Amino acid sequence: MKINRVRQNVLPLVTAMIWGTAFVAQSVAAEYMGPFTFNTARAVIAFFFLLGLCGLRASWRRRRGESPASAGSRRDLVLGGLCCGAALAVASFFQQKGLETTTPGKAGFITALYIVLVPLAGLVLGRKVPRALWLGVALAVAGLYCLCVTEALTITGGDLYVLICAFCFTAQILAVDHFTNKVDGVALSCVQFLVMTLLSAAGALAETPPPLELLPRYLGPVLYVGVFSSGVAYTLQILAQKDSNPAVVSLLMSMESLFAVVAEALILGNRMTGREYLGCALMLAAVVLAQLPFPLKGRIVRTGGTFGDGQEV
């Protein structure tokens, strides 16, 4: 039980740290290549990284005499990979497109809008949400307003792209929640990046290839995002969501926004306005509030992999 508690709380925070620092790498790479080209590169790196990991796991299981995956789980794996990979490909495109004109710190917090959208989607799908979590959602909305909406009540183009990506990431989180209890998490992550590679590569054909003479400048960011942000962090996300409440896990993962601001300040030397820092503080308060102990009355206990599979106690 304690191991599951650690997995459900520590893994999302590790994921958030990797994702947050990756915003800086993505911003640097956006100066040299288009969003489809970048996402193709990161996805293919993640796919081969995870394919090797799956091979090692399969070899280890054979030595232990464990049976291979059944036909049913293979079908779920293919379907889950298609759903998660398609949502991830679209979300990553809009996020990378937005980073061409917005800052890594702002992009991190705007992306974290999924902390609002996931519980809203849960209500639609018949899942109850604790009241304390709704207070966190309200704080998050106020924080996003301070970050994104100007005094003229407008949103910049880059912010709008990242805002769209938040909706797509919500779909990816829900897809992972549905399939993570049916298939192996590492294998699901591997297939989703194969799907993302194919979809992104189709779009990359219409983009100008990045200049080879500048390869040393963008190779590091691409490798970091491909191996750590994609291969490692998205796999940790899948493992963290197994038997977990996706609304709470998504709130923990939204800490990526805080890590993005810190990384931007330390690495790029960029600073936000006072209003934007207020938005960051409100978002952080929302995440902390979501981790306070919820009352047992009316609490939902996970009994399955989808939003509709909870029981009230």
GIFEN-V748127 format. One record per helix or strand of 3 or more residues. SS is the DSSP state (@ for helix, = for strand). FROM is the first residue (numbers start at 1). LEN is the number of residues. If there is no record, write none. Layout:
ss->SS from->FROM len->LEN
ss->SS from->FROM len->LEN
This chain:
ss->@ from->2 len->28
ss->@ from->35 len->29
ss->@ from->71 len->28
ss->@ from->104 len->8
ss->@ from->114 len->11
ss->@ from->131 len->18
ss->@ from->157 len->23
ss->@ from->185 len->20
ss->@ from->212 len->30
ss->@ from->246 len->8
ss->@ from->256 len->13
ss->@ from->274 len->17
ss->= from->300 len->3
ss->@ from->307 len->3
ss->= from->310 len->3
